[in-house]
């Protein structure tokens, strides 16, 4: 199949959404934990997350245009903190369920359990193997489609010992981390190969 820009624009809305969301490939999957100034918690599934740098340790996350009932971005701006929690396979259905329009906290609605670290003002997700505590740094709105790109600083990081290599490499397969394609399909990542640092004139070596 082949579509040009005009034909893509004329596709049925949901077909086009599924096509463009899934064609970009498999992405990491997270539950974003936050809370408002009154302590009401929020938990939302996210996949538009990227590494921005290690020194300082920065993470970027893209937020869709804010709609009624969406609280994550507002909570982050007001509290200054949020968490990203990797999703294990037994938690997939609950993670997907957080995308529904709930009146109450998604933690309460879906049966997910919040977990707190002393001195950090955002909820982590109990049962997540890899947990990242983040402070709000910058916000960049995109006029082209109403989305917002948020940059955060990593303040806390929890990784299971069995998934952590001696050089700091995190094996996501051993951590049981899931990934997603599009808006509703989930994958179990498998480590196929890890290569040594690439050098010109030298064939890649598996380590």
C-alpha positions as CSV (number, residue, x, y, z in Angstrom):
1,X,0.0,0.0,0.0
2,X,1.1,3.6,-0.7
3,X,-0.5,6.9,0.3
4,X,0.6,10.4,-0.5
5,X,0.0,13.4,1.9
6,X,-3.4,14.2,0.3
7,X,-4.6,10.6,0.5
8,X,-3.4,10.3,4.1
9,X,-5.4,13.4,5.0
10,X,-8.5,11.9,3.4
11,X,-8.4,8.6,5.3
12,X,-11.1,7.8,7.8
13,X,-10.2,9.3,11.1
14,X,-9.7,6.2,13.2
15,X,-8.0,4.3,10.4
16,X,-5.6,7.2,9.9
17,X,-4.9,7.4,13.7
18,X,-4.1,3.7,13.9
19,X,-2.0,3.8,10.8
20,X,0.2,6.8,11.9
21,X,0.4,5.7,15.5
22,X,1.6,2.2,14.7
23,X,3.8,2.8,11.7
24,X,6.3,4.7,13.9
25,X,7.2,1.4,15.5
26,X,7.4,-0.2,18.9
27,X,7.9,2.2,21.8
28,X,8.6,2.0,25.5
29,X,5.6,1.8,27.8
30,X,5.2,3.8,31.0
31,X,2.6,4.6,33.7
32,X,3.0,8.3,34.6
33,X,2.2,9.1,38.2
34,X,1.3,12.6,39.5
35,X,-0.8,14.3,42.0
36,X,-2.4,17.7,42.4
37,X,-2.0,20.3,45.2
38,X,-4.7,18.6,47.2
39,X,-3.0,15.2,47.1
40,X,-5.4,13.6,44.5
41,X,-3.4,11.1,42.5
42,X,-3.4,10.5,38.8
43,X,-2.0,7.6,36.8
44,X,-1.9,7.6,33.0
45,X,-0.3,5.3,30.3
46,X,2.3,6.9,28.1
47,X,4.6,5.9,25.3
48,X,5.9,9.2,23.9
49,X,9.0,9.3,26.1
50,X,12.6,9.8,25.1
51,X,16.1,10.0,26.5
52,X,17.5,13.6,26.1
53,X,20.8,13.3,27.8
54,X,22.8,11.7,30.6
55,X,24.7,14.7,32.0
56,X,22.5,16.0,33.3
57,X,20.1,13.1,33.3
58,X,17.1,14.4,31.3
59,X,13.9,12.8,29.9
60,X,11.5,14.3,27.4
61,X,7.8,13.4,27.2
62,X,5.2,14.5,24.6
63,X,1.7,15.3,25.8
64,X,-1.3,15.3,23.5
65,X,-3.6,18.4,23.4
66,X,-5.2,18.7,26.8
67,X,-8.8,17.6,26.9
68,X,-11.4,17.6,29.8
69,X,-10.5,15.0,32.4
70,X,-6.8,15.0,31.5
71,X,-4.7,16.0,34.6
72,X,-1.1,14.8,34.2
73,X,0.3,18.0,32.6
74,X,-1.5,20.3,35.0
75,X,-0.3,18.2,38.0
76,X,3.3,18.3,36.8
77,X,3.3,22.1,36.3
78,X,1.7,22.8,39.7
79,X,3.6,20.2,41.8
80,X,6.9,20.2,39.9
81,X,7.2,16.4,40.1
82,X,6.1,13.2,38.4
83,X,7.1,9.6,38.0
84,X,7.6,7.2,35.0
85,X,7.1,3.5,35.8
86,X,7.8,0.6,33.5
87,X,4.9,-1.7,33.0
88,X,5.3,-5.5,33.6
89,X,3.1,-7.9,31.7
90,X,0.7,-8.7,34.6
91,X,-0.1,-5.0,34.8
92,X,-0.9,-4.5,31.1
93,X,-4.7,-4.6,31.3
94,X,-4.7,-2.1,34.2
95,X,-2.2,0.2,32.5
96,X,-4.4,0.2,29.3
97,X,-7.5,0.9,31.5
98,X,-6.0,4.1,32.8
99,X,-6.6,5.7,29.4
100,X,-10.4,5.6,30.1
101,X,-12.0,8.9,31.2
102,X,-12.3,8.4,35.0
103,X,-13.8,10.8,37.5
104,X,-11.8,9.3,40.3
105,X,-8.1,8.6,40.5
106,X,-6.9,6.0,38.1
107,X,-5.2,4.3,41.0
108,X,-8.5,3.7,42.7
109,X,-10.4,2.9,39.6
110,X,-8.1,0.3,38.1
111,X,-6.7,-1.3,41.3
112,X,-3.2,0.0,40.8
113,X,-1.4,0.8,44.0
114,X,0.6,4.1,44.6
115,X,3.9,4.0,46.3
116,X,5.9,6.9,47.7
117,X,9.6,7.7,48.4
118,X,10.4,9.9,51.3
119,X,10.7,13.6,50.2
120,X,9.4,12.9,46.7
121,X,6.0,14.4,46.0
122,X,4.6,12.2,43.3
123,X,3.3,8.6,43.4
124,X,5.2,5.7,41.9
125,X,3.4,2.5,40.8
126,X,3.7,-0.5,43.1
127,X,4.8,-3.6,41.2
128,X,6.7,-1.7,38.5
129,X,10.3,-3.1,38.3
130,X,11.9,0.2,37.0
131,X,10.8,3.5,38.6
132,X,12.0,7.0,37.6
133,X,11.3,10.0,39.8
134,X,11.4,13.2,37.8
135,X,11.3,17.0,38.5
136,X,9.7,19.4,36.0
137,X,12.3,21.5,34.1
138,X,10.9,23.0,30.9
139,X,7.7,23.1,28.8
140,X,7.6,23.6,25.0
141,X,4.2,23.9,23.3
142,X,4.0,23.0,19.6
143,X,1.6,25.2,17.6
144,X,1.5,22.8,14.7
145,X,-0.8,20.3,16.5
146,X,-1.4,21.6,20.0
147,X,0.9,19.1,21.7
148,X,3.3,20.0,24.5
149,X,6.8,18.7,25.0
150,X,8.0,18.5,28.7
151,X,11.6,18.1,29.8
152,X,12.3,16.6,33.2
153,X,15.3,16.0,35.4
154,X,15.8,12.5,36.8
155,X,15.8,12.8,40.6
156,X,15.4,9.1,41.6
157,X,16.0,5.9,39.8
158,X,15.2,2.3,40.9
159,X,16.3,-0.7,38.8
160,X,16.2,-4.4,39.9
161,X,19.7,-5.8,40.5
162,X,19.2,-8.8,38.3
163,X,18.5,-6.5,35.3
164,X,21.6,-4.2,35.9
165,X,24.9,-5.0,34.2
166,X,28.3,-4.2,35.6
167,X,28.7,-1.3,33.1
168,X,25.3,0.2,33.9
169,X,23.4,-1.3,31.1
170,X,19.8,-2.2,31.9
171,X,18.4,-5.4,30.4
172,X,14.8,-4.6,29.8
173,X,14.0,-8.2,29.0
174,X,15.2,-9.3,32.4
175,X,13.2,-6.5,34.0
176,X,10.0,-7.7,32.4
177,X,9.4,-4.4,30.8
178,X,6.6,-4.3,28.1
179,X,6.5,-2.1,25.0
180,X,3.6,-0.9,22.8
181,X,2.7,-0.3,19.2
182,X,0.1,2.2,18.3
183,X,-2.5,2.9,21.0
184,X,-3.7,-0.5,22.0
185,X,-1.1,-3.2,21.1
186,X,1.6,-4.5,23.5
187,X,4.8,-6.4,22.9
188,X,7.4,-8.2,25.1
189,X,10.9,-7.0,24.2
190,X,13.6,-9.6,23.6
191,X,17.3,-8.8,23.7
192,X,18.7,-10.1,20.3
193,X,22.2,-8.6,20.5
194,X,24.3,-6.0,22.2
195,X,27.3,-4.6,20.2
196,X,30.5,-3.1,21.3
197,X,31.2,0.6,20.6
198,X,31.2,1.0,16.8
199,X,34.5,2.0,15.2
200,X,35.2,2.8,11.5
201,X,37.1,0.1,9.7
202,X,36.3,-2.5,12.4
203,X,33.5,-5.0,12.0
204,X,30.8,-4.7,14.8
205,X,31.4,-7.2,17.7
206,X,28.8,-8.7,19.9
207,X,29.4,-8.3,23.6
